[in-house]
Amino acid sequence: MQFTVSSSALLKQLQTVSGAIGNNATLPILSDFLFRVENSVLTISATDLETSMVAELVVNADSDGAVAVPSKILLEVLKALPEQPLMFRVDTNTFAIELQTLNGKYKLSGEDGDDFPRIPEASTESSVSLSALTLSTAINRTLFAVSTDELRPAMTGVLFVLESNAVTFVATDAHRLVKYTVNGLDLSNETTQFIVPRKALNLLKSTLPTSDVEVKLSFDRLNAYFSFNEIRLVCRLIDARFPDYASVIPSNNDNLLTLNRAGFQNSVRRISIFSNKTTHQIVLRIKGTQLTLNAQDLDYANEASEIMDCEFEGEDMDIAFNGRFLSDVMANLSTEEVQLSMSTPNRAVLVTPTESSENEEIVMLVMPIMLNNY
């Protein structure tokens, strides 16, 4: 088998799919790329058995065939090469690979492409089309709240809820919760839901185009399939029951705090530097139109406070938060002002933007922590 391809075009596609390769491959061949040539189209595949990525590239080929190519050495070679035509020669008996450039030849050992794990294909699939911008925004809004606790597998991904005219994305780690809904869609789909794991979403986040390209989302009982341009991502869905998020979103919050998001976020970041390194506690003291932020670390005699203006409707209160969680929430909103809706210092607080587009709705929830040393 022999084919010629642009070195820079090949490197771009390899870097796109390489994220699917696991750090600790259970099988040696899982550290490889699968190259399959059919009708002058090179299909590049990578997988860790849970998440797979496939990319296509038009090449000049004299025959069809498949070979598994070691990923690490190939990427290192391509990164060191300037843009030029690159010829691959593959011995179909020994799977030895020879790379020929304008000025050199490089040899490496491949493996039989037929031994590479099969990438799942959708069988009895259901599918919808979503804008790449919509999907990218949803991932950016929710991914920070996904849990890293493998003992709670349902929380290690984002819940997708598809309805006929809307799609909702939910993520939580039991300390924070994000619910992001896009309305006004025409999905022509029965209500269904599934959990997409964190790794697949991170790959999508770095791969989705910035232009308004349509992404085809297909799904069955085991897998979700994302297709756009010449890229396809397949991931195993998380087989677990997602928490009943609707029941933890409070509905009667009479204390409303409105403030400048950027100013508050920066203040939280500064104050958190002086907080206890275990609890990361910062205390909000709300009195009239004045908000005071306090933090202290008694172990090192560190202490800080700041005052900022705000609008507040309700009874004066003190409430404490993990500063990192509060900062993450603020960083993932984009409006000039935000509103914190509270009831008591020990109940969940809703954080919402004061302005939103007609077809977009986002609600973030932060759990307070017990007031210590105040």
C-alpha positions as CSV (number, residue, x, y, z in Angstrom):
1,M,0.0,0.0,0.0
2,Q,1.3,3.4,-0.9
3,F,-0.2,6.9,-0.6
4,T,1.0,10.6,-0.5
5,V,-0.4,13.3,1.8
6,S,0.4,16.8,2.9
7,S,2.5,16.6,6.1
8,S,0.7,19.6,7.7
9,A,-2.8,18.4,6.8
10,L,-2.0,15.0,8.2
11,L,-0.6,16.5,11.4
12,K,-3.7,18.6,11.9
13,Q,-6.0,15.5,11.7
14,L,-3.7,13.4,13.9
15,Q,-3.7,16.1,16.6
16,T,-7.5,16.2,16.4
17,V,-8.0,12.5,17.0
18,S,-5.0,11.9,19.3
19,G,-7.0,13.0,22.3
20,A,-9.0,9.8,22.2
21,I,-5.8,7.7,22.9
22,G,-5.7,6.8,26.6
23,N,-2.7,7.6,28.8
24,N,-2.4,4.0,30.0
25,A,-3.4,1.8,27.1
26,T,-4.6,-1.7,28.2
27,L,-3.6,-3.1,24.8
28,P,-0.4,-2.0,22.9
29,I,-2.4,-1.4,19.7
30,L,-4.5,1.2,21.5
31,S,-1.4,3.5,21.4
32,D,-1.6,3.4,17.6
33,F,-3.5,5.3,15.0
34,L,-5.5,3.1,12.5
35,F,-4.8,4.2,8.9
36,R,-7.3,2.9,6.4
37,V,-7.2,3.9,2.8
38,E,-10.3,3.4,0.6
39,N,-10.9,5.1,-2.8
40,S,-8.1,7.7,-2.1
41,V,-9.6,8.7,1.3
42,L,-7.5,8.1,4.4
43,T,-9.5,7.4,7.5
44,I,-7.6,7.9,10.7
45,S,-9.0,6.4,13.9
46,A,-8.0,6.4,17.6
47,T,-9.7,4.9,20.6
48,D,-9.4,3.9,24.3
49,L,-12.4,1.6,23.9
50,E,-14.6,4.1,25.7
51,T,-14.1,7.1,23.4
52,S,-13.2,7.0,19.8
53,M,-12.4,9.7,17.2
54,V,-12.3,9.3,13.4
55,A,-11.1,11.9,10.8
56,E,-10.9,11.7,7.0
57,L,-8.4,13.1,4.6
58,V,-8.2,13.0,0.8
59,V,-4.8,11.4,-0.3
60,N,-3.2,10.3,-3.5
61,A,-3.2,6.5,-3.2
62,D,-2.4,3.6,-5.5
63,S,-4.3,1.0,-3.5
64,D,-6.5,0.3,-0.5
65,G,-5.4,-1.1,2.8
66,A,-5.1,-0.7,6.5
67,V,-2.2,-0.5,9.0
68,A,-1.9,0.5,12.7
69,V,0.8,3.2,13.1
70,P,2.6,4.1,16.4
71,S,1.1,7.4,17.4
72,K,3.9,8.9,19.5
73,I,6.8,8.6,17.0
74,L,4.6,9.6,14.1
75,L,3.4,12.8,15.8
76,E,7.0,13.7,16.8
77,V,8.3,13.3,13.3
78,L,5.5,15.3,11.7
79,K,5.9,18.2,14.3
80,A,9.6,18.4,13.2
81,L,8.9,18.4,9.5
82,P,8.2,21.5,7.4
83,E,5.1,21.5,5.1
84,Q,5.8,19.1,2.2
85,P,4.4,16.0,0.5
86,L,4.8,12.9,2.6
87,M,4.8,9.4,1.0
88,F,3.8,6.3,3.1
89,R,4.9,2.9,1.9
90,V,3.4,-0.1,3.8
91,D,4.5,-3.7,3.4
92,T,1.2,-5.5,3.6
93,N,2.9,-8.7,4.8
94,T,5.1,-7.4,7.6
95,F,3.4,-4.0,8.1
96,A,6.7,-2.2,8.0
97,I,6.2,1.4,7.3
98,E,8.5,3.7,5.3
99,L,8.0,7.5,5.3
100,Q,9.7,9.4,2.5
101,T,10.1,13.1,2.4
102,L,11.9,15.5,0.0
103,N,15.2,14.9,1.9
104,G,14.9,11.8,3.9
105,K,13.5,8.4,4.7
106,Y,12.1,7.1,8.0
107,K,11.2,3.5,8.9
108,L,9.0,2.3,11.7
109,S,7.1,-0.8,12.6
110,G,3.3,-1.0,12.3
111,E,0.7,-3.6,13.2
112,D,-2.0,-5.4,11.3
113,G,-4.9,-2.9,10.9
114,D,-7.4,-5.8,11.3
115,D,-6.3,-6.2,14.9
116,F,-7.4,-2.7,15.7
117,P,-10.6,-2.5,17.8
118,R,-13.7,-1.8,15.8
119,I,-15.1,1.7,16.1
120,P,-18.9,1.4,17.0
121,E,-21.4,2.3,14.3
122,A,-24.9,3.5,15.0
123,S,-27.4,0.8,14.4
124,T,-31.0,1.6,15.2
125,E,-30.1,5.2,15.7
126,S,-32.0,8.3,16.7
127,S,-30.5,11.6,15.6
128,V,-30.9,15.3,15.8
129,S,-29.0,18.3,14.4
130,L,-27.6,21.0,16.6
131,S,-25.6,24.1,15.8
132,A,-21.9,23.8,16.7
133,L,-22.1,27.1,18.5
134,T,-25.0,25.9,20.6
135,L,-23.2,22.7,21.5
136,S,-19.9,24.5,22.2
137,T,-21.7,27.0,24.5
138,A,-23.5,24.3,26.4
139,I,-20.3,22.4,27.0
140,N,-18.5,25.6,28.2
141,R,-21.4,26.4,30.5
142,T,-21.6,23.0,32.1
143,L,-18.3,21.1,32.0
144,F,-16.8,22.9,35.0
145,A,-19.5,21.5,37.3
146,V,-18.9,17.9,36.3
147,S,-17.8,15.7,39.2
148,T,-14.4,13.9,39.2
149,D,-15.6,11.4,41.8
150,E,-15.5,8.0,40.1
151,L,-17.6,6.6,42.9
152,R,-20.5,8.7,41.6
153,P,-20.4,7.7,37.9
154,A,-23.6,9.5,37.0
155,M,-22.1,12.8,38.0
156,T,-18.9,12.4,35.9
157,G,-20.8,13.5,32.7
158,V,-23.3,16.0,31.4
159,L,-27.0,15.0,31.2
160,F,-28.5,15.7,27.7
161,V,-32.3,16.0,27.8
162,L,-33.7,16.2,24.3
163,E,-37.3,17.3,23.7
164,S,-39.2,18.2,20.5
165,N,-38.4,21.9,20.7
166,A,-35.6,22.2,23.3
167,V,-32.4,20.6,24.6
168,T,-31.3,20.9,28.2
169,F,-27.8,20.2,29.6
170,V,-27.3,19.5,33.3
171,A,-24.1,19.0,35.3
172,T,-23.5,18.7,39.0
173,D,-20.8,17.6,41.5
174,A,-23.2,17.9,44.5
175,H,-21.6,21.3,45.4
176,R,-22.6,23.1,42.2
177,L,-25.3,22.5,39.6
178,V,-25.7,24.0,36.2
179,K,-28.9,23.7,34.0
180,Y,-28.6,25.2,30.5
181,T,-31.6,25.1,28.2
182,V,-31.9,26.1,24.5
183,N,-35.5,26.6,23.4
184,G,-37.0,27.3,20.0
185,L,-35.5,24.3,18.3
186,D,-37.1,21.9,15.9
187,L,-35.7,18.5,16.8
188,S,-38.8,16.4,15.9
189,N,-37.7,14.1,18.7
190,E,-39.5,12.2,21.5
191,T,-38.2,13.2,24.9
192,T,-35.1,11.2,25.8
193,Q,-32.0,11.7,27.9
194,F,-28.5,10.2,28.3
195,I,-25.3,11.1,30.1
196,V,-22.2,12.0,28.0
197,P,-18.8,11.4,29.8
198,R,-16.4,14.2,30.6
199,K,-13.6,13.1,28.3
200,A,-15.8,13.1,25.2
201,L,-17.0,16.6,26.0
202,N,-13.5,17.8,26.5
203,L,-12.6,16.5,23.1
204,L,-15.6,18.1,21.5
205,K,-14.8,21.4,23.3
206,S,-11.4,21.5,21.6
207,T,-12.6,20.2,18.2
208,L,-15.9,21.9,17.4
209,P,-15.6,24.6,14.8
210,T,-16.2,28.2,15.7
211,S,-18.4,28.7,12.7
212,D,-22.1,27.8,12.8
213,V,-21.7,24.3,11.4
214,E,-24.4,21.7,11.9
215,V,-23.5,18.8,14.2
216,K,-25.4,15.6,13.8
217,L,-25.9,13.9,17.1
218,S,-27.0,10.3,16.9
219,F,-27.5,8.0,19.8
220,D,-28.6,4.5,20.8
221,R,-28.7,2.5,24.0
222,L,-24.9,2.3,24.4
223,N,-23.3,5.2,22.5
224,A,-23.5,8.7,21.3
225,Y,-22.2,9.8,17.9
226,F,-21.2,13.3,17.0
227,S,-20.5,14.1,13.3
228,F,-19.3,17.4,11.7
229,N,-17.1,18.3,8.8
230,E,-14.7,15.3,8.4
231,I,-14.7,14.4,12.1
232,R,-16.7,11.8,14.0
233,L,-16.6,11.2,17.7
234,V,-18.1,8.1,19.4
235,C,-18.4,7.7,23.1
236,R,-19.8,5.1,25.5
237,L,-22.7,6.6,27.4
238,I,-22.6,6.5,31.2
239,D,-25.0,3.7,32.3
240,A,-26.2,5.3,35.6
241,R,-29.2,7.2,36.9
242,F,-28.6,11.0,37.0
243,P,-29.7,12.7,40.2
244,D,-33.1,14.3,40.3
245,Y,-31.8,17.8,39.7
246,A,-35.2,19.5,39.6
247,S,-35.9,18.6,43.2
248,V,-32.8,20.4,44.5
249,I,-33.5,23.7,42.7
250,P,-35.3,25.8,45.3
251,S,-38.3,27.8,44.2
252,N,-39.0,30.2,47.0
253,N,-36.0,32.5,47.5
254,D,-37.1,35.8,48.8
255,N,-33.6,37.4,49.3
256,L,-32.3,38.8,46.0
257,L,-28.8,40.1,45.7
258,T,-27.9,41.8,42.4
259,L,-24.3,42.8,41.7
260,N,-21.7,43.4,39.0
261,R,-20.4,40.0,37.9
262,A,-16.9,40.9,36.9
263,G,-16.3,43.1,40.0
264,F,-17.7,40.4,42.3
265,Q,-15.6,37.7,40.6
266,N,-12.4,39.6,40.9
267,S,-13.1,40.3,44.6
268,V,-13.8,36.7,45.3
269,R,-10.5,35.7,43.7
270,R,-8.5,38.2,45.8
271,I,-10.3,37.3,49.0
272,S,-9.9,33.6,48.4
273,I,-6.1,33.9,48.5
274,F,-6.4,34.6,52.3
275,S,-8.9,31.8,53.0
276,N,-8.3,28.6,54.8
277,K,-6.6,26.1,52.3
278,T,-8.9,23.3,53.4
279,T,-12.4,24.9,53.4
280,H,-11.6,27.9,51.0
281,Q,-14.3,29.7,53.0
282,I,-15.3,33.2,52.2
283,V,-18.2,34.9,54.0
284,L,-20.6,37.3,52.4
285,R,-22.1,39.8,54.8
286,I,-25.1,41.6,53.2
287,K,-26.4,44.7,54.9
288,G,-28.6,47.1,52.9
289,T,-26.8,48.1,49.7
290,Q,-23.4,47.1,51.0
291,L,-21.7,43.7,50.6
292,T,-18.7,42.8,52.6
293,L,-16.5,39.8,51.7
294,N,-14.4,38.3,54.4
295,A,-11.8,35.4,54.5
296,Q,-9.3,34.3,57.1
297,D,-6.9,31.5,57.7
298,L,-6.2,31.2,61.5
299,D,-3.4,28.8,60.9
300,Y,-1.3,31.4,59.2
301,A,-2.9,34.6,60.7
302,N,-4.1,35.6,57.2
303,E,-7.2,37.8,56.9
304,A,-8.8,39.9,54.2
305,S,-12.0,41.9,53.6
306,E,-13.5,44.0,50.8
307,I,-16.6,46.1,50.4
308,M,-18.6,46.5,47.3
309,D,-21.9,48.1,46.4
310,C,-24.9,45.9,45.6
311,E,-28.7,45.9,45.3
312,F,-30.4,43.7,47.9
313,E,-34.0,42.9,48.6
314,G,-34.6,41.0,51.8
315,E,-33.3,40.6,55.3
316,D,-29.6,41.2,56.2
317,M,-27.7,37.9,56.3
318,D,-24.3,36.3,56.5
319,I,-23.7,33.4,54.2
320,A,-20.5,31.4,53.5
321,F,-19.3,29.7,50.3
322,N,-16.3,27.8,49.0
323,G,-14.5,30.6,47.2
324,R,-13.4,28.3,44.3
325,F,-16.9,27.1,43.6
326,L,-18.3,30.7,43.6
327,S,-15.5,31.9,41.4
328,D,-16.1,29.1,38.8
329,V,-19.8,30.0,38.6
330,M,-19.0,33.6,38.0
331,A,-16.4,32.8,35.4
332,N,-18.9,30.7,33.4
333,L,-21.5,33.5,33.1
334,S,-21.1,36.3,30.6
335,T,-23.6,39.0,31.5
336,E,-22.6,42.3,33.2
337,E,-24.8,41.7,36.2
338,V,-25.9,38.5,38.1
339,Q,-28.5,37.8,40.7
340,L,-28.1,35.6,43.7
341,S,-31.4,34.3,45.0
342,M,-31.3,33.1,48.6
343,S,-33.6,32.0,51.4
344,T,-31.5,31.0,54.4
345,P,-27.7,30.7,55.0
346,N,-27.9,26.9,54.9
347,R,-29.9,26.4,51.7
348,A,-28.9,26.3,48.1
349,V,-28.4,29.6,46.3
350,L,-29.5,30.2,42.7
351,V,-27.2,32.3,40.5
352,T,-28.8,33.6,37.3
353,P,-27.9,36.3,34.7
354,T,-30.0,39.4,34.9
355,E,-30.3,39.3,31.1
356,S,-30.5,36.4,28.7
357,S,-31.4,35.8,25.1
358,E,-35.0,34.8,24.2
359,N,-34.2,31.2,23.5
360,E,-31.6,30.6,26.2
361,E,-32.1,29.9,29.9
362,I,-29.3,29.2,32.4
363,V,-29.6,28.5,36.1
364,M,-26.6,27.8,38.3
365,L,-26.8,26.6,41.9
366,V,-24.2,26.8,44.6
367,M,-24.4,25.1,48.0
368,P,-23.3,27.3,50.9
369,I,-21.0,25.9,53.6
370,M,-21.2,26.2,57.4
371,L,-20.0,29.5,58.9
372,N,-16.8,28.9,60.8
373,N,-14.9,31.4,63.0
374,Y,-17.3,34.2,62.4
